[in-house]
Amino acid sequence: MSQGSTIMQAVREVPDFAARYANLANARLGAAVVSVTDEFFGARDRLIRIEEPSFDPDLYDDHGKYMDGWESRRRRDGGNDHAIIRLGGATIVRAVNIDTAFFTGNFPHAASLQGAYHTGEGLPADSDYRPLVAMSRLGADAAHWFEVADDQPVTHLRLDMYPDGGIARLRVHGIPVSAPGTASGFASEELSSILRGGRILGYNDSHYGNPEVILYPDKGLDMGDGWETRRRRAPGFDWIIVALGQTGTLDSVLVDTAHYKGNFPASCSMNGRLLEGADLALLDNPDALKADSQFWPEILPSQPLSADAEHSFDASQLSGAGPVSVVRFNIVPDGGISRLKLFGKAVSAG
């Protein structure tokens, strides 16, 4: 980086139809760009970085201007460039963002996205792919959001750009589909994992960090890699609502305050319930869900928390409530947590 450079960071708002689902085109969740037709100017791995794109006007490398994204050279032989992305697991896609942040004279004219389901070694055949986002015109330095209505899971994506150029980020929001193991219903499993379909449904505050990451399978990287609320100046407490990837009876909870040393919550508690029948409509009505959560039975009574530590609560500290599908995790009075893991035995819906 040149001395005196002004680094710019893209700021992107996520529309409601995407915000309720996790971004699964994410290397931290096992996704990878497994092939590209060309990456002369910008390496493939930049396409699925979790960080928002940045731009340094003075930064160059051996191939020319450094761009924070995937960028191919100018095509002189016809055709178009494409990338194949393998997701961390089978996913039902609900929303897509093809972001050309900071690409102003070198963005593609258009792009499309296809998906395929493939198990075993190798890559899907070309004939296995089906459209998720039809060919759509792209603009300079912009987020292009698309709502997807496709109920079949995919494991691989094909991103085509026409004819060439650069795309800063691909965001693919959806629902992971985990195949229940043979021990499902008998062995304890991490029912809240984002890779099982766990997701954040709402919260009262998230001034710092990214709430979604509390359901990630890895260890928190730093104090910015978690859910943290602003300092509370009024009575009350902060909370976050989590949908389990699969309904189950809980037998243990892990609360990790890694990296939170002067800003960890004093204590935590948890409420929850089973949503079924007509109540399932609450999943698509955040305001009604928040109101309903005030009446959920207590699952975990108040427990003290400490700085930069893992806290495990076993069955003896949990209530004997039956199966639950949603929980509200409460922190008193405010602060941050790095990870929340809810373990239990999955049960069949209905």
Residue, then its C-alpha position, 0 to 999 in steps of 0.5 A: m500500500s502506498q503511503g498516503s493512500t485513502i482506502m475506501q470501503a463499500v457499504r452495502e444494505v441487505p434487503d429484507f428478503a435476503a437479511r433473514y438468510a445467511n450468506l453461504a457463498n462464504a469461505r469460512l463456511g466451506a465455500a470455494v471457487v473451484s474453477v474460473t476461465d480466467e483470473f489475470f487481474g483479480a484472483r478467484d478467492r476474492l469473489i467470496r471474501i466475507e469482508e465488504p470490498s475495499f479500494d486503494p487508488d494507489l495500489y498496483d501489482d504485477h498485473g496492473k491495478y489491484m482490484d478487490g474482486w475476481e477480474s478477467r482479462r479483456r477477451r479477444d476471442g468471443g465467448n464469456d468468462h465464468a466461475i464455478i463455486r462449490l458451497g459448503g453444503a446443499t443450500i436452498v437459495r433465496a437471494v443473490n447479490i452480484d456486486t461490482a463495487f469499485f469496478t467502474g470501467n471494467f465491470p461486465h455488461a451482464a451476468s447470470l447464475q445457475g445452480a446444480y446438485h452434485t454429490g461425490e467427486g468431481l463437478p456437476a455436468d453442464s446439463d445438471y445446471r438450472p437457472l437461478v438468476a437469468m441473464s441480467r444487466l449490471g451497472a458500475d460500482a453497484a450491488h445487484w440484488f435478486e430474489v430467487a424462487d427455487d425450492q430445490p437445493v444446490t451444491h454448486l453454482r455457475l456464475d457467468m459474466y458477459p463478456d468479461g471484466g470484474i465482479a467484487r463479491l458474490r453473496v448467496h443467501g439461503i437455507p442450508v439443507s443438512a442430511p440427518g445422520t443415522a443417529s438423529g434423534f438419539a445422539s446430541e447434535e449442534l442444532s443451532s449451527i448455521l450449517r444445519g440451517g440455524r439462522i438469526l430472526g431478530y434482535n433488539d440491537s446490534h451496534y457492533g459486529n455481525p449477529e450471524v457469526i455467533l452461529y458459525p462453527d469456528k472460533g471467533l477471530d477477534m472482538g469484531d467477530g461476534w454480536e455486540t450491543r451498545r452500552r445500555r443506558a436504560p433499564g432492561f436487557d438485550w436479546i437475539i432470536v435464533a431459529l434452530g436448523q431442526t426442531g429438537t430437545l436441548d441438552s446443553v448450551l455453550v456461550d463463548t465470550a472469546h475476546y470480550k474482556g471489558n464488555f462481556p454481559a454480566s449474565c445470560s438466560m434463554n427462552g424458547r418454544l416450538l412453532e408449528g401449524a399456524d404459528l409458523a407464520l411468525l417466521d415471516n413476521p419479525d414484529a409479531l415474532k418479537a412480541d410473541s417471544q415475550f411469552w416464551p417459557e424459560i429454558l435457561p434461567s439466569q447464569p453469570l458470564s465471565a470475560d473471554a471464556e467458554h461457558s457450558f450449561d448442561a441438562s441439569q441447568l436447563s428446564g425440562a421443556g419439550p421440543v423447541s424450534v426457536v429461542r430468544f437468548n438474553i444478555v443482561p444488561d448488554g455487551g457481546i458474545s462470540r458464539l452461541k451453540l445449542f446442542g440437543k436431539a433432533v426430532s421429526a417435525g409434526 
